[in-house]
Amino acid sequence: MVFEYLLGTASGVMGAYYKKYVNPMQSLPSTIVVEQGHEINKDGKVYVHLQEESSQLNISISGTAVYVKDIEIEIE
């Protein structure tokens, strides 16, 4: 199992929330940078790309994944 310190799915949802409720007048297309992991020395950035097509908000994300470690979980 690989643990992610920065989750792209959550960042994409946060980008949609930001556009709809925090800054609805933000011009599109635009990119929001989400940073996470500073406190645990695993700095990460996800780029949340917002654009509008046919009056619909489209979200995509990009960034770089970094392998941290494998863990094994045993359930009895």
C-alpha positions as CSV (number, residue, x, y, z in Angstrom):
1,M,0.0,0.0,0.0
2,V,1.4,3.4,-0.9
3,F,0.3,6.4,1.2
4,E,-0.1,9.8,-0.5
5,Y,0.9,12.9,1.4
6,L,-0.9,15.1,-1.2
7,L,-4.2,14.0,-2.7
8,G,-5.1,15.2,-6.2
9,T,-8.8,14.2,-5.8
10,A,-9.3,16.4,-2.8
11,S,-7.4,19.2,-4.5
12,G,-9.7,19.0,-7.6
13,V,-12.8,19.2,-5.4
14,M,-11.3,22.2,-3.5
15,G,-10.6,24.0,-6.8
16,A,-14.3,23.6,-7.8
17,Y,-15.5,24.8,-4.4
18,Y,-13.1,27.8,-4.6
19,K,-14.5,28.8,-8.0
20,K,-18.1,28.4,-7.1
21,Y,-18.2,29.8,-3.5
22,V,-15.1,31.7,-2.7
23,N,-14.2,33.5,-6.0
24,P,-17.1,33.1,-8.5
25,M,-15.8,36.1,-10.5
26,Q,-12.4,34.4,-11.2
27,S,-11.7,34.5,-14.9
28,L,-11.3,31.2,-16.7
29,P,-9.2,29.4,-17.7
30,S,-7.0,29.6,-14.6
31,T,-4.8,27.4,-12.4
32,I,-4.8,27.2,-8.6
33,V,-1.7,25.8,-6.8
34,V,-2.5,23.5,-3.8
35,E,0.4,22.9,-1.4
36,Q,0.5,20.3,1.3
37,G,2.9,18.3,3.5
38,H,5.1,21.0,4.8
39,E,4.7,20.0,8.4
40,I,6.0,16.5,7.7
41,N,8.8,17.5,5.3
42,K,7.1,16.0,2.3
43,D,6.3,19.2,0.3
44,G,4.0,18.7,-2.5
45,K,2.1,20.8,-5.1
46,V,-0.9,19.9,-7.2
47,Y,-1.9,22.3,-10.0
48,V,-5.7,22.5,-10.3
49,H,-6.7,23.7,-13.8
50,L,-10.1,25.3,-14.2
51,Q,-11.8,26.0,-17.5
52,E,-15.4,26.4,-18.7
53,E,-16.9,24.6,-21.7
54,S,-20.6,25.0,-22.7
55,S,-21.4,26.6,-19.3
56,Q,-19.8,23.7,-17.4
57,L,-16.8,23.9,-15.1
58,N,-14.1,21.4,-16.1
59,I,-11.4,20.5,-13.6
60,S,-8.1,18.8,-14.3
61,I,-5.1,18.3,-12.1
62,S,-1.3,17.9,-12.7
63,G,1.7,17.5,-10.6
64,T,4.6,15.1,-9.9
65,A,4.2,11.9,-7.7
66,V,7.0,10.9,-5.5
67,Y,7.4,7.4,-4.0
68,V,7.7,7.5,-0.2
69,K,7.5,3.9,1.0
70,D,5.5,0.7,1.0
71,I,3.6,-0.4,4.1
72,E,2.0,-3.8,4.8
73,I,-1.3,-4.1,6.7
74,E,-2.3,-7.5,8.1
75,I,-5.9,-8.1,9.2
76,E,-6.7,-11.1,11.4
